[in-house]
Amino acid sequence: MPFYESTFIVRQDVASQQVEALAATLTQLVQDNGGTVVKTEHWGLKSLAYRVKKNRKGHYVMFGLDAPAAAVKEMERNLGINEDVLRYMTVRVAEMDANPTVMMQAKQGKDDRRRDDRFRDDRYREGGYRARDRGAEGADVVEVVPPGDVV
């Protein structure tokens, strides 16, 4: 059977649980028509490049399908009928990649970042700030030093 990747966008005012329920319904629909959903990725609520049906944001969901064309057509028909779905697009691919998509890798990269990145010493030196020493009660004492001056 051929491989497909299908991405659809759901309105922003729909709850995440409803988006997951819609994805489960579509998965069951594809399975009933003789196909399988190889992977499902919920990309979350993202801003749209332009307004679509008076919406500025939408929940993105991507399916990796191994299904006959009839199953894909039936899924697209149901996506077109559903009022919560803003847009959908299905493309045929030569082979299914088992790795996460770039969108999921970027999402994981944001989670791995440290929250206190802006307090690193090298950023203070580059930006003209230099951490001196600890104050009386353990508070940091920061002195503004123009770039290029040596303290």
Secondary structure in CASP SS format (residue, H / E / C, confidence):
PFRMAT SS
TARGET T0000
AUTHOR 0000-0000-0000
METHOD secondary structure of the structure
MODEL  1
M C 1.00
P C 1.00
F E 1.00
Y E 1.00
E E 1.00
S E 1.00
T E 1.00
F E 1.00
I E 1.00
V E 1.00
R E 1.00
Q C 1.00
D C 1.00
V C 1.00
A C 1.00
S H 1.00
Q H 1.00
Q H 1.00
V H 1.00
E H 1.00
A H 1.00
L H 1.00
A H 1.00
A H 1.00
T H 1.00
L H 1.00
T H 1.00
Q H 1.00
L H 1.00
V H 1.00
Q H 1.00
D H 1.00
N C 1.00
G C 1.00
G C 1.00
T E 1.00
V E 1.00
V E 1.00
K E 1.00
T E 1.00
E E 1.00
H E 1.00
W E 1.00
G E 1.00
L E 1.00
K E 1.00
S E 1.00
L E 1.00
A E 1.00
Y E 1.00
R E 1.00
V E 1.00
K C 1.00
K C 1.00
N E 1.00
R E 1.00
K E 1.00
G E 1.00
H E 1.00
Y E 1.00
V E 1.00
M E 1.00
F E 1.00
G E 1.00
L E 1.00
D E 1.00
A C 1.00
P C 1.00
A H 1.00
A H 1.00
A H 1.00
V H 1.00
K H 1.00
E H 1.00
M H 1.00
E H 1.00
R H 1.00
N H 1.00
L H 1.00
G H 1.00
I H 1.00
N C 1.00
E C 1.00
D C 1.00
V E 1.00
L E 1.00
R E 1.00
Y E 1.00
M E 1.00
T E 1.00
V E 1.00
R E 1.00
V E 1.00
A C 1.00
E C 1.00
M C 1.00
D C 1.00
A C 1.00
N C 1.00
P C 1.00
T C 1.00
V H 1.00
M H 1.00
M H 1.00
Q H 1.00
A H 1.00
K H 1.00
Q H 1.00
G H 1.00
K H 1.00
D H 1.00
D H 1.00
R C 1.00
R C 1.00
R C 1.00
D C 1.00
D H 1.00
R H 1.00
F H 1.00
R C 1.00
D H 1.00
D H 1.00
R H 1.00
Y H 1.00
R H 1.00
E H 1.00
G H 1.00
G C 1.00
Y E 1.00
R E 1.00
A E 1.00
R E 1.00
D E 1.00
R E 1.00
G C 1.00
A C 1.00
E C 1.00
G C 1.00
A C 1.00
D E 1.00
V E 1.00
V E 1.00
E E 1.00
V E 1.00
V C 1.00
P C 1.00
P C 1.00
G C 1.00
D C 1.00
V C 1.00
V C 1.00
END
